[in-house]
Amino acid sequence: MNTKTKSVPDKNVRFFCSWSGGKDSCLALHRACQAGAKPTRLVTMLCEDGIRSRSHGIRRDVLEAQASSMRIPLLIRGATWSEYESVFISALREIRKEGIEAGVFGDIDFPPHLEWEEKVCAATSMIAYLPLWECSRLELLDEFLSLGYKAVVVTLKEDKLGREFLGKTIDREVIKEFQKAGIDPCGENGEYHTLVVDGPLFSRPLQLDEGGISENSGYCSLDLRLRC
C-alpha cells in the first residue's frame, strides 16, 4: 500500500496512534477520528528509566493525564535507542491481538520516518496511515489552532530558538516568530517540541505547573508537572 495515497483509516477501523503528546500526533489523531475510525490505543515510548517520553521529554503522569482526558487507553513501553524498534514492534504485536488493524502517525514529510512506520506496521500485519503527510505546514498549524487545540513548547534546540520560547502557547504570533527565526514552523526538523494541554478531543484541560529547565545534547526542556 502507498501510504501517501490513503492518509486516514476507513470508518470503524480500529487504530492505535503513535503518541508523542505533541501537536502533530494530536492533529493526526483528530483527523483519523473525524474520518470515523476508532481510536483504541495511544502508544508512547519512554526512555529506559520509564520516567519521561523519549521524543519530547514529557513526564509519564502527564501523558497518562492526556490519555485519561481523551478517554483513550495508553500503552507505554520503555527502551534504549538500540532497543526502540524491537520493543515498539513487541507492543504492536500485543495490541494486534485485540483487533487493532492500523497505526496513525503524525509525521509530515520525512521519508525515513515513513519507511520505518510502514516497516513496523507491516511486521505486525497492520497498515500505517499518516494523515498529515505532505500537507502545508502553515495550513496544518492554522487547522490545529482553528479547531481549538492548545499546545505549549516544552523542548527546543538551542541553536535554533531562544529559551524564551519554552512554555509559550503556540498561537499565530508565535508562528510568525518561528518564521522570522527561519525554522520549520512545525518544528519538523526537531527545532522544538510541544505538549497539547486542551482541545476538542479532551474532556478537560490539563492543569500544569512549570518546573526547572534541563539541558541535553544541545536541547533544553521545560519540566511540566501535574498540578497537585
C-alpha positions as CSV (number, residue, x, y, z in Angstrom):
1,M,0.0,0.0,0.0
2,N,1.2,3.5,-0.8
3,T,0.6,5.3,2.5
4,K,0.7,8.7,0.7
5,T,-2.5,7.9,-1.3
6,K,-4.6,7.0,1.7
7,S,-4.0,9.2,4.7
8,V,-6.7,8.1,7.2
9,P,-8.1,4.7,8.1
10,D,-11.6,3.9,6.9
11,K,-14.7,4.3,9.0
12,N,-14.8,2.0,12.0
13,V,-11.3,0.7,11.6
14,R,-9.7,0.2,15.0
15,F,-6.3,2.0,15.2
16,F,-3.6,3.0,17.5
17,C,-1.9,6.4,17.5
18,S,1.8,6.7,17.9
19,W,1.5,9.4,20.7
20,S,4.2,11.9,21.4
21,G,1.9,14.2,23.4
22,G,2.6,17.0,20.9
23,K,0.6,18.9,18.3
24,D,1.4,16.7,15.2
25,S,0.4,13.4,16.7
26,C,-2.7,15.1,18.2
27,L,-3.8,16.6,14.8
28,A,-3.2,13.2,13.1
29,L,-5.4,11.5,15.8
30,H,-8.1,14.2,15.3
31,R,-8.2,13.7,11.5
32,A,-8.4,9.9,11.9
33,C,-11.3,10.3,14.4
34,Q,-13.1,12.7,12.1
35,A,-12.9,10.1,9.4
36,G,-14.9,7.8,11.6
37,A,-12.0,5.4,12.5
38,K,-11.9,4.1,16.1
39,P,-9.0,5.2,18.4
40,T,-8.3,2.1,20.5
41,R,-4.8,2.8,21.9
42,L,-2.2,5.5,22.3
43,V,1.3,4.1,22.1
44,T,4.1,6.0,23.7
45,M,7.8,5.1,24.1
46,L,9.6,6.3,27.2
47,C,13.3,6.4,28.0
48,E,14.7,3.2,29.6
49,D,14.2,4.6,33.1
50,G,10.4,4.8,32.4
51,I,10.1,8.4,33.6
52,R,9.8,10.6,30.5
53,S,8.9,10.2,26.9
54,R,11.9,9.6,24.6
55,S,10.8,12.1,21.9
56,H,9.5,15.1,23.9
57,G,10.7,14.5,27.5
58,I,7.2,14.6,28.9
59,R,6.6,13.0,32.3
60,R,4.7,9.7,32.3
61,D,1.9,11.0,34.6
62,V,1.3,14.0,32.2
63,L,1.0,11.6,29.3
64,E,-1.4,9.5,31.4
65,A,-3.4,12.6,32.1
66,Q,-3.7,13.4,28.4
67,A,-5.0,9.8,27.7
68,S,-7.4,10.0,30.6
69,S,-8.8,13.3,29.3
70,M,-9.3,11.8,25.8
71,R,-10.6,8.6,27.2
72,I,-8.2,6.5,25.1
73,P,-6.1,3.8,26.8
74,L,-2.4,4.5,26.8
75,L,0.2,1.7,26.2
76,I,3.7,2.7,27.5
77,R,7.0,1.0,26.9
78,G,10.5,2.0,27.8
79,A,13.6,1.3,25.7
80,T,17.1,2.5,24.9
81,W,17.5,3.8,21.3
82,S,19.1,0.4,20.3
83,E,16.1,-1.5,21.6
84,Y,13.5,1.0,20.4
85,E,12.3,-0.8,17.2
86,S,12.1,-4.3,18.7
87,V,10.2,-3.0,21.8
88,F,7.9,-1.0,19.6
89,I,7.1,-4.0,17.4
90,S,6.5,-6.1,20.5
91,A,4.0,-3.6,21.7
92,L,2.2,-3.6,18.4
93,R,2.0,-7.4,18.4
94,E,0.3,-7.2,21.8
95,I,-2.4,-4.8,20.6
96,R,-2.8,-6.6,17.3
97,K,-4.3,-9.4,19.2
98,E,-7.1,-7.0,20.3
99,G,-8.2,-6.5,16.7
100,I,-6.3,-3.2,16.1
101,E,-5.7,-3.1,12.3
102,A,-3.9,0.2,11.7
103,G,-1.5,2.8,13.1
104,V,-1.7,6.6,12.8
105,F,1.4,8.7,12.8
106,G,2.0,12.5,12.9
107,D,4.9,12.8,10.5
108,I,4.6,15.4,7.7
109,D,7.3,14.7,5.1
110,F,10.4,13.0,6.5
111,P,10.8,9.9,4.3
112,P,12.9,7.8,6.7
113,H,10.1,8.1,9.3
114,L,7.5,7.0,6.8
115,E,9.7,4.0,5.8
116,W,10.1,3.0,9.5
117,E,6.5,3.3,10.3
118,E,5.4,1.2,7.3
119,K,8.1,-1.3,8.3
120,V,7.0,-1.8,12.0
121,C,3.3,-1.9,11.0
122,A,4.0,-4.5,8.3
123,A,5.8,-6.6,10.8
124,T,2.6,-6.9,12.8
125,S,0.2,-7.1,9.8
126,M,-1.1,-3.5,10.3
127,I,-1.3,-0.6,7.9
128,A,0.4,2.7,8.6
129,Y,-1.5,6.0,8.0
130,L,-0.1,9.5,8.0
131,P,-2.9,12.0,8.0
132,L,-0.6,15.0,7.8
133,W,1.7,13.6,5.1
134,E,2.9,16.3,2.6
135,C,0.4,18.9,3.9
136,S,1.3,22.6,4.1
137,R,3.0,23.5,7.4
138,L,1.1,26.7,7.8
139,E,-2.2,25.1,6.9
140,L,-1.7,22.4,9.5
141,L,-0.9,24.9,12.2
142,D,-3.9,27.0,11.2
143,E,-6.2,24.0,11.4
144,F,-4.8,23.0,14.8
145,L,-5.5,26.4,16.2
146,S,-8.8,26.9,14.5
147,L,-10.0,23.6,16.0
148,G,-9.3,25.0,19.4
149,Y,-6.3,22.9,20.4
150,K,-3.7,24.4,22.8
151,A,-0.1,23.3,22.9
152,V,2.9,24.7,24.7
153,V,6.6,24.5,23.8
154,V,8.3,22.0,26.0
155,T,11.6,21.3,24.3
156,L,13.8,23.3,21.8
157,K,17.1,23.2,20.0
158,E,19.1,26.0,21.4
159,D,21.0,26.8,18.2
160,K,17.6,27.4,16.6
161,L,15.4,29.1,19.2
162,G,16.0,31.0,22.4
163,R,14.8,29.8,25.8
164,E,12.2,32.5,26.0
165,F,10.0,30.2,23.8
166,L,9.9,27.5,26.5
167,G,6.4,27.4,28.0
168,K,4.9,29.6,25.3
169,T,1.5,28.6,24.0
170,I,1.5,28.1,20.2
171,D,-0.5,30.9,18.6
172,R,-0.4,32.8,15.3
173,E,2.1,35.4,16.7
174,V,4.4,32.6,17.9
175,I,4.2,31.0,14.5
176,K,5.3,34.4,12.9
177,E,8.2,34.4,15.3
178,F,9.2,30.9,14.2
179,Q,9.1,32.1,10.6
180,K,11.3,35.1,11.5
181,A,13.8,32.8,13.1
182,G,14.0,30.8,9.8
183,I,12.9,27.5,11.3
184,D,10.4,25.0,10.1
185,P,7.1,26.4,11.6
186,C,6.0,22.9,12.6
187,G,9.4,22.0,14.0
188,E,9.6,19.0,11.7
189,N,13.5,19.2,11.9
190,G,13.5,18.9,15.7
191,E,13.7,22.7,16.3
192,Y,11.0,22.4,19.0
193,H,8.5,20.0,20.5
194,T,5.2,20.7,22.1
195,L,2.7,19.3,24.7
196,V,-1.0,19.5,23.9
197,V,-3.0,20.6,27.0
198,D,-6.5,21.1,25.7
199,G,-8.8,20.8,22.6
200,P,-11.8,19.0,21.1
201,L,-10.7,15.5,22.0
202,F,-10.0,16.5,25.6
203,S,-12.8,16.2,28.2
204,R,-10.9,18.6,30.4
205,P,-7.8,20.7,30.1
206,L,-4.5,19.6,31.8
207,Q,-3.6,21.7,34.8
208,L,0.2,22.0,34.9
209,D,2.9,23.8,36.8
210,E,6.3,24.8,35.4
211,G,9.4,23.2,37.0
212,G,13.0,23.6,36.1
213,I,14.8,23.6,32.7
214,S,17.2,20.7,31.8
215,E,19.8,20.5,29.1
216,N,20.9,17.6,27.0
217,S,22.9,17.5,23.8
218,G,22.1,20.9,22.5
219,Y,18.4,20.8,23.6
220,C,16.7,22.3,26.6
221,S,13.4,21.1,28.1
222,L,10.9,22.6,30.4
223,D,9.7,20.3,33.2
224,L,5.9,20.5,33.3
225,R,4.2,18.8,36.2
226,L,0.6,18.0,37.0
227,R,-0.8,20.5,39.4
228,C,-1.5,18.9,42.8
